[in-house]
């Protein structure tokens, strides 16, 4: 069987490559070999020789003692294994080995992910193992894969990696709190993937790298090689499979870097709750007085925009955990959408795209190397990855206290939800589990009219346990620390999409400012129909009419009530799949139609 690879070569019989190939990576995969010190470096294997002192010196200062390149000393079918290279070394390797890779006018590495330009959630699999099967929320999100099928994928990945000239290993942490962080090892064949994960994981100090030891979880990225759809449980040439028992993730058939990032997030969604720590798909920032706010929201709701506040420090833009000590970011970097990015709208993100950053699938001028952020010839899902300390007001270390305010963002395209409402603990659980927003034209291909969208816990694709378990943990922590919970609608007012108008960013920012100032805690409220939400009657710099969707509605009150009931019915229908584990208190907090 001949299989085309990403670089124009062919790999023969890669599913059944020579058994000796597997041996070369065994130490890295099992964790029995610590990268530093490494037995190979001490000369125990005739196949490798250690890196010269001059090569080590090319690493960044924090990694000088940690970066290693293991090279064949005889003519053998063994790849060079590059461990924890510096940014400059990864740039050099990417530009040397991948003809399509380039450098932008601001110094960022421009890379391309091939056929896949986004995640493949339908191809994600969780291995069905006796030690974990009782914990997993099985279904459309977490599809079972047999241990035998995972083993075939694993061997295919290792066989493929051992046909590469170069393999890259990146060690880092998931989680800024040393008490809970996981040691993650990434093994891949593309330097762009290595630089991406160098950015997204928390970068160890040279001392931590020297003593890194056995990883808690290993990501094996052989994304250039396709999965075999004839294998039981595999339905396409893409497979993203996680084994919690083996503590491994294997990627085949996708070179989209986001699969690694979200794979690590999925891993945290399994291990953290077992340690009593709540994992959250949210952004977080902190005010001058130490007050922390969490922002939940699906794509298009304004999570990134609203959490980027020049008056508040950014803890993180996407993934967090809430422990007994407070909030901590899972990541060491940011993975921002780049489509339509501008220095005027998002100056912090725009300025972060410089040397050390990765630009993924962007359009750019081949002569000037200036990026066209409005371009989407490859995909609408253009991305930028950069270390979080590239953001001027980032809080380093990315840790904060217990949240004072929790903000659930939704983009209601039907114009019936209020711009802001305060939720009871039961309502907070209900809306957190529901994870509602509306997809509007332009957010996804094929969407020409608004569609209701629900994503449990505002991050359903990454959940491993039942959503109610995360919601109960949220309620317990929220009540213990007296956090306020708000539902903020950044969608439409005065009518549905095409008839009404989108709530202005100026008004939404004023609402967020009022929440942070404590202005809305004791303000007079009205109760909205159907959803029974407590809606403030006033808010500084927001017209009273805007706050009440019934008064803002342009059409008849009958049409407003009909639209409101229609949305309430969709909530009820969606929540039926959670009723088996939801308490009566949670169920009663939903809409009444």
N, C-alpha and C positions, 0 to 999 in steps of 0.2 A: 504494500500500500504506500503510495507516494502522497505526501501532504505538503502543500505550499506553506511556507513560513512568511513572516512579515517582511523579511529582507531579501526575498527573491530566491532563497535557497530551497532545497527540498530535503525533507527528513524521511528516511526510509525505515519502515517498521518501528515507528516510535512507540507504539503501544507495547512492543515486545523487545525493547532495546536490551543490550547486553546487561546481565545482572550486575556486573562490576560497576556500572555507571551509578547505581543507587548508592553504592558505598561512599562515594565522594562527598555526598551531602548529608550522610547519616548523622554525623555529629552535630551539625547545625540544626537539623530537624528534630532530633530527639532531645536536644538540650544537654546531652551528656558532655558535649564539648563547649566549654565556655570560650567565647571568642578571644578573650584576653585573660590570662595567657593561653595560647593555643598550642596543643601538642605538635601540630604540623610545623609551627614556627621553630620549635626547638629541635627539629630535624628528625623526628621519628618516622617520617614518611619520605622515601626517595623521590616521590612524585612532585613534591613542592619545595620551594626555597623561600626564605623569608624576604620581605621587602627591604630594600636598602634604606639607610638612614636618610639619604637625600629625598627618597620618595615619601618617607614619613613626614619630612619637614614641609611638604607641600600641603599637608592638611591644615585646617584652621587651628589656631592656638589651643582651643578647648578640646580638640580631637587629636592632637599630635601623637599622643601615646596610644590612641585608640584606633586609628585608621591603619588598616592592613590590606595588602594585596598579595594573595597567594598565587604564585605563578608555577606552571609546569617546568621542571628542570630537564625533562626528557620529552621526546616526541610522543605524546600520548593524547588520547581522546578525552581530555579532562579540561573543563573550563577554568579560567582565572576567577578566583573568588575575591571580590573586593568588599572589604568590611568597613563600614562606617567612614566612607570617604568624605572629604570636605566638599563644600558647595562648588568651589572652583574645579575640583577633580571631576565632579559629576557633570558640570558644564562641559568640560573637555571631552569626557566619554560620550556624552549625548551628541555633541557636534561632530565627533569623529565617526560614530557608528550609525547614526540615523540621519540620512540625507535630508529628510523633511524638517528636521529640527533647526531652529534659528534663534536669533537674539533680537528682541524688540529694541526700539529706539531708547527705551528707558532702562534697558539692561535685563529685562525678564527673559527667561527661557521659554520659547514658543514651541509647544509640542502638540502632537496629534494622536488621538486615541483610536484611529482606524474606523472600522465599521460601526462600532458601538460608541455613541456620543452621550449616553446616559445610562443609568442603572437598569438592570434587567430583573425586576422583582419577581417575575413569574418563573425565573430560573434559579431562585434561591432555594436551597434545601437544608434541612436540619437532619443530622443523622439520628436515626431511631435507636437509642441505646438504653439499656435497662436502668442505668444510673440516672438518667435525665428525662426519660420519656414521660414520666408522671408529672413533670413540671411544665412542659412545653404546651403552649396554646396552639394545638394542631389545627390546620385548616388551610385556607387560601394563602395566608401570610407565611405560615411555617409548614412546608410540605415535607413529608417524611422521605428519607433516603436510607436504604439499607446500608449496613456496615460494609457489606461486600462491594456494593457499588461505589461507596466512598473510597475504598481501598484501590479500586481500579482507577478512579480519578487521580488519587494520590500518586500512584505509580506512573501514570501517564504524565503527570506534571513533573515528577522528578526525572523521568527519562528525557523529557523535552528539555528541561533546564540543563541537563548534562550534555546536550548537543550544542549549547550556546558557547561562544568564545568567552563571554564574560557573564558573571553572575554577581549581583549586588546584594549586600546584606545591610540592613538598617536596624539598629536597636534603639528603642525609645520607650517612653512611658505613656500609658493612657490614664489620665487623672493627675491633677496637680497636688492633691493631698497625699503625702507619702504613706499615710496609714492605709490607704485604699487603692493606690495606683497598681496597675498591672504592667509587668514587663512584657513588651511586645517585640517580636523579631519579625522582620519582613524579608523575604527572599524573593528576588525578582530578576528579570533579565533585561529590563529597560532602565537606563539611568534616569530618565524622566520620572519613572515610577518611584525610584529611590529618592530623588530630590523631593518629590511630592510628599512622601511619607516622612522624610526628614523634617519638612515643614509642619506636617499635620500632627505628628507625635510630639510629645514633650522631650526636648533634647537633653540628654544626660550631660552632666559635667564630665570632665576627663576622668576624675576619680570614680564617679558612678559608672562610667563606661568600662573602666579597668576592672571593676568588681561586679559587672552586670550579671554574670553567671547564667543560670538556666532561665530561659524566658517562661512567662506564664502562659503565653499564647503565641502561635506562629502563623503568619500569613504567607502562604506559598502561592505566588502569582506567576502562573504560566499562561497568561491570558492570550498570548499569540497563538497558542495551540488549541484547536477546537475540542470540545467535549464530544463524546460518541453518543448520539441519540439512540443507538441500539442497546445501550446499557440500561438495565431496569431502573426506572425512576428519573432518567434523563430524557427530556423531551425536545431538546434543541442542541445546537452546537455550542451553546453557552451554559456553563454551570458554575454556580457560586455555592459551595457546600461547606457547612460548619459542623465540626465534631467537638462537642463540649467535653467528651470523655478523653479524646486524644489531644484536646486543646489545640486544634489546627483548623485552618480555613484554606481551602483550595479553590483557586480561580482558574477556569478554562474558558476560552472563547470570548473573552472581553478584555480589552485593553483600557477601558474607561477607568481612570484612577479613582473615581469616587466609590467604586466597589470596595476598595481596601478601607477607605475612611469609614464607610457605613457598616462594613463588616466588623470593624473594631467596636463601633457604637452598638451593634447588635450583641456582641460579646459582653459589653458592659451592662446591657439590659438584662442579661442572664445572671452574671456574677454579683453585681452590686446589690440587688434586692436581697440576695442570700446573706449579705453582710449587714442588712438593715439600712442600706443606702438606696435612696430613690434616684433612678436614672431618668433624665428628662430631655426631651427634644425642645430646647428653648434657648433663647439668648438671655443675657444677664448683664446688668450694669449696677453701679453703686454711686451714691451721692456723696457730697463732701462730708456729710455727717455719718457716713457708714450705712445708710439705709439702702438695702438691696432690693432691686426689682427684677422679677422674672417675666419674660415675654414668650408666650406660646403663640404659634400661628403657622398655618400652612403657606405654601407658595402664593405670593401676591397679596398677602395681608399686611405687609409693612413691618415684619419682625426685625429685619436687619436695619431698615431705615430708622425706625422709632427707637431702637436700643442704642443707635449711634447718636449720642447726645453730647455735645462739646462740654456741657456743664457736669457730666457724670463720667466716671471711668468705666471702660468696657472690661467686663470679666470674661466674656466670651460671646460668640455670635450664633452658636448652634447646638452644642451638646454640653450638658451639665449634670452634676449629681448633687443631691441634698443629703448630707449626713447629720449626725448629732452635733457636729461642730459648725455646720453652715454649708454654704454653696462652694463647689469647686468646678472649674472647667475640666472637661475630659481631654481637650486638645491643646496642642501647642501652636496651632495656626488657624487660619480662616480659609474657607473655600467659597469665595463670593461669586455671585453671578456677574458676568461681565457684559452681558448684552445691554446696550444703550447706556453704558457707564459714562459719566462725564465728571470733570473736575468741579463743575458748578454744583451738581446735585449731590455727589458723594465724594467730597475732597479727600477724606481719610482713606477710603478704599483706593481711589485713583492714585494717590501718592504712595500707597503701599506696593504698587506694582513696579518693582525695580529689581536690581540685581539680587538674586536669591529667590525671587518669585517664579512661579510657573504659570504661564498662560496656556490654556487648553482649548484647542479647536477654534481659535480666533482668526478673523480675516486681517491681513496686514499688507502694506505696500512693500513689494519685494525689493524696491530700490531704497526707500527711506527707512523701512522697517517700522514705520508708524502704524500702530494698531487701529483698525477701523472697528470701534466698539459697537457701531450700529449695524455692522455687517453680520449676516447669518447664512452665508453660502454653505457652510458646513452643518451648522446646527444653531437653533435658538439658545441652546444650553451651553453657551460659552462660559468659561470659568477662569478664575484666578485663585491660585493657592499661594499663601505667604505666611511667614511666621507672625504670630499675634503681636510681637513687639515691634513690628513695622507700623502698627497703629499708634499714633502719638499719645493718645490718652488711655492706652491699655493698662490695666492693673496687673503688675507682675510682682509676685506670683499671682496667678489667676484664681484667687480665693476670696470669698466674702462671707459675711455673717448670714444669719437666717433672714429670708425675704420678708420685707415689710409689706410689699405689694406684689400680687401675682396678677398678670394681665393676660387674659385670653383674647387673642385677636381673631376676628372673623371678617371676611369680606362678603357681606350679604348683598347679592346682586338683585334682590327682590324688593329692597327698600322698606322692609317692615321692622327690622330690629333697631333699637335705639343706638345712638352713637356711643353711649356709655351706660352701664347699669351695674349695680353692686349685687353680688351673688351671696346667697347663704351657703354654708358648708355643703349642704345636700345639692344645691344647684351647681356649685362648683364641681362636685364629683360628676354630676350628670353631663354638664357641658364639656368637662375634661374628657370623659369617656366618649362622648359624641364626636368631638373634634370637627365641628362644622365650618365649612366655608363654601363659596360658590366658585366654580370655574367659569371664567368669562372668556369671550372670544379673544384670541391672541396668546392665551396662556399655554394652550396645547393645540397640536394639529387636530383638525376636525371639529373643534369646538366653535360653533357659529352662533349659538344661543347659550345663555347662562344655564349651568347645570349645578344641581346640589351635589356637594362632595362631603363625605364624612371620612375622617381618618382618626381612629381611636387614639386617644392621648396625644393628638396632634403629631403622631409619628408612627402610625400603624405598621408600615413596612418593616420597622426595626424592633418591634416588640417580640419578646420570646414568651413571656408569661401572659396570663389572661389580663386584659385591660383593667378589670375591676381590682386586681391586686395592686397595680400601680396607683389607681385612684384612691384606694383605701389608705395606702401609705401617704399619699398627698394630703388627704383629709386629716390624718393623724398629726402630721407635721404642721399643717396649716393651723389646726386648732391649738396645738401645743405652743406655737410661737405667735399666735394671734395675728396671722397674716390676713390682710384684706385681699379679696379676690374680685376682679372686675372683668366684665365682658365688654370689650371695646369693638364696635363695628366700624371698619374703615371702608365699607362698601358704599351703597347707594342710599340717597335720601330724596324724598319727594315723589318717588315712584321707582319702578324697576329699571333695570338696564335699558338704555335707549330712551326711556321716558323721563326718569329722574336724573339727578346729577350725583357724581361721586362726592362723598364728604371730603371737603378740602383738607389737605395735609396740614394747613395752618390751624384749622379747628381741632383736628386730631391731636396735634402737638400741644395745643392749649389744654385739652382734656388730660393728656399724660402729665403735663406740668401741674395741673390742679390735683391729680392723684398724688404726685410726689410731694406736693406742698401740704397735703392733708386736708385740702379745702372741701373735698367731696365726702369726707367721713361722716359729717353730721348735718349735711345740707338737707333741706326738705325734699322729699321724693314723692312720686306718684307710682302706682302699680300698673304695669302694662297688661293688657288683656292677653289671653292664651298662654303666654310664656311666664306670666306673673313675676316680672322683673321689677326691681326697685330702680326707678329712673330719676336721676337728679333733675329738679326743676330749674336749676340755674348753675352756670359755670362761667368763670371769668373768661372773657374774650370769645365766648361761643353764644350765638343768638339763642334765646329760649325756644324759638320755633324749631330750630335744628335738633334740639334735644328730644323733642317729642315727635316720633315718626308719623303719628296720626295727624298732627297739625301740619307737618311738612308735606303731607301727601297732596299731590296736585289733583288727582281724580276724586271720585266719590268715596264717601266713607264705606259704602258697601263693598266697593272694589278693594279698599284697604283691608277690611275685615276678611274678605275672601282670600286675599293673598297671604295674610297672616295665618289663617287656619290651614291653608295649603302647606305652608312651610312647617307648621306644627305637626301636621299629619306625617310629613316626611321624617321628622325627628322621631316620632313614635314608631314608625315602621322600621327605621334604622336600628332603634334601640332594642328591638325584639331579640336580636342575637345575643344580647348581654343579660337578658332577664333572668337566666338560670342562676347567675351568680350575684346579681344586683340585689341589694336590700330594698325593703318596701319604702324606706326613707328616700333612697336614690330615685326609685321609680316615681314616687309622688312629686319629685322636684322637676319633672319634665312638663311639657306643655299640656294644657287641657283643651281639647277640641270638642 
